[in-house]
């Protein structure tokens, strides 16, 4: 009896094991089917909604080759997630247009050189502006702090990254002091760029009367699936009369105080004149999109500067009808007659911009890219090497900045066009980030920009080693990183 009972128990155990095996097999099969279905849906979404053929192809290869990794990645980074945001942001744009904000709208007789940038921006080229180069962090934040300390009515501030370090605390102190004087202070930062900002920092500013929407809970950027679309703008506007923008963020790194990165080479631009209202318009739109509040009682009549420069603000982002960021760089390059100099930390262009750079060089233009030798983000740094060889073969010279890290975003075309702002020469700035560039037509300002870049090039080496002679890890990694170009 014991043997039979034992045999019965063994049979029951075998049956249970077999049943569990069948259930596991069914679940595995269902999971596989679900994964294939999800990957197929994502492929179709990428093919039908990706903004470039390169992006559609890259996502398709990734989804087919590694669906376990690619499907979750597509949920976060796939561009279809922007559809709701696109409608929301267009609603904001419509409201600001219908509000009849008195942004200066009288354009000079626009030169052929500037017409395309005005059309891209949907804003006129305006005369009577002053433009001051702010080279590196100390000059930039000294100017910003002086302007905030001198504010009478309001301060509008927006940065991609704010950190709770020495510079971040000084920055908070200035804003709090302004609010204590009765100045209205509004502050925006990006959730991704400022993800390490402590809640205590936010609370300190809010308790002091600074209007600072919580970046973790604001209406349009709370979803973790939307981290691919970021507001990369870095703007300060004081009383509607003075504005600055450029590459700096609010952290000690940008003062060159990080021992790992060393000297941080960056550029901001300080502006006065009618163009300030165009920059302010961008802040009003961003504020409404994040908070639902339409700002009123702002000064829309900045003083006109005698003998000033012609300028236009180009606001760009992923909700544009056209790929304004990509078209901005393409148009600037195609305007060149003898020179294209671009300072950028990242070189991950789309096919059209890559072709424009090569065509300009082949046509005899002096085409130079000023890029960092050091690494802050490994993937875009590595992907750039997959583009350097064909650029160099066409005659483009790659200058690698060796005295620290090169982060400025500057475009110099011939001897009369210069642009400074927040956009990099990469697909992220072309199509995924909200960015701002100011284009200026003026030979004197272009000459100052020329002198600045020539000084930077003294601290560079000329890249002459082809990818085939780089270490094996770079040869393989650059080609693999290039597959991710649509999101870099």
Secondary structure, DSSP 8 states (H G I E B T S, - for coil): -HHHHHHHHHHHHHHHHHHHHHHHHHHHHHHHHHHHHHHHHHHHHHHHH-SSHHHHHHHHHHHHH-HHHHHHHHHHH-GGGGHHHHHHHHHHHHHHHHTT-----------HHHHHHHHHHTS--EEEEEEEEEEHHHHHHHHHHHHHHT-SSEEEEEES-B-SSHHHHHHHHHHHHHHHTT-EEEEEE-TTTTTT--HHHHHHHHHTT-EE--TTT-TTT--GGGTTSEE---EEEETTTEEEEES--BSGGGGT--TTT-SEE-EEEEEESTHHHHHHHHHHHHHHHHHS----S--------TT-EEEEEEEE-TT-SS-HHHHHHHHHHHH-SSEEEEE-S-EE--HHHHHHHHHHHHTT-EEEEEEESS-SSHHHHHHHHHHHHHHHHHT-EEEEE-SSEE---EEEETTTEEEEES--EEHIIIIIEEEEEEEEE-HHHHHHHHHHHHHHHTTEEE----GGGS-HHHHHHHHHHHTTGGG-
